[in-house]
Amino acid sequence: MTLQTFKIHKNENSINFIGIIISIAIVIIYFSFVFLFAYNIPFWDEYDSLFDFINYYRNISFPESLQYLFKNSNEHRIFTHRLAFLIQYIIEGEINFKHIIIIGNIGLIWIFLILINIFSDFKGNKIIYVPIALLLFIPQNQFSDWGMVTFNSIIEYALVFTSLFFLNKKRKFDFVLAIIFALIATYSFGNGMLTFIVGYIVLFFKHKKSFIKYSLWSLFMIIAILGYFYQYHTPGGLGSKFDFLFQPINAIKFFFTIWGGI
């Protein structure tokens, strides 16, 4: 190894070290905010969707108990959220909203690991971890500290990313995992079914000649969506999902307001 090559490797190692340290610091700062502002206090929808769920769940038996995990809450089915609370209740004997907030935020680390794995071929330069961490670990009101929103939103994103991550692989087992995570995402929040739509983009670039994978992906998408709306009860007082068609100006304003906030 020449002196010049040694210096290059030394500089690369230094940059990689700095990238890792800064990324860890960003994560620590973020979770410091989470622990500071997360409280074991239910808020808004959590009273009905979770306390009623636990009270009702204790008085029913299998298979109705399994079906109730998938019952829609307002306009969403929140399977993973209810399952997390149920597991917590069984283990701890109580519902602790702070614990759920923390678990939900851990989902950001899950997403972070997936993204750095995707970018692992970026010449091995770990400084790329820093912008990924900065984009993910941003404390936000409600998103970071409201149990129901935190868990549903972040875990939903984690499930979608995981499904697409495995769909991008070549092995048959990875394709099976992609379908499983897409199904879980579908029943974890209302927009989870869009995983299948986005999945077609991945299939086009990675498996464009695989008719079997296209067929299976489409089959499970149809099953998932039909299952989602089976015995679906539309909540009252929320208005029509197509109101934006009759108020296009407001729809445009809301769109840019949301994206401006992001």
MODAVEN-V724594 format. One record per pair of residues at least 4 apart in sequence whose C-alpha atoms are under 6 Angstrom apart, sorted by the first residue. I is the first residue (numbers start at 1). GAP is how many residues later the second one is. If there is no record, write none. Layout:
i/gap
I/GAP
I/GAP
This chain:
i/gap
16/109
16/110
16/111
19/107
19/108
19/111
23/107
23/110
30/107
34/4
38/60
38/107
39/59
40/56
40/57
40/58
42/4
45/4
46/4
47/4
48/4
49/4
52/4
53/4
60/5
61/4
69/10
70/7
70/9
72/4
72/5
73/4
74/161
76/113
76/114
77/110
77/111
77/112
78/110
78/111
79/108
79/109
80/108
88/4
89/4
89/5
89/6
97/50
100/4
100/47
101/46
104/46
104/47
107/47
107/48
111/47
116/4
120/4
133/4
139/5
140/4
142/4
143/6
143/7
144/6
146/4
147/4
148/4
149/4
150/4
151/4
152/4
156/29
159/22
159/26
160/35
161/4
163/15
163/18
163/19
166/8
166/12
167/8
167/11
182/13
185/7
186/6
186/7
195/4
202/4
203/4
203/5
204/4
213/4
220/4
223/4
244/4
244/7
256/4
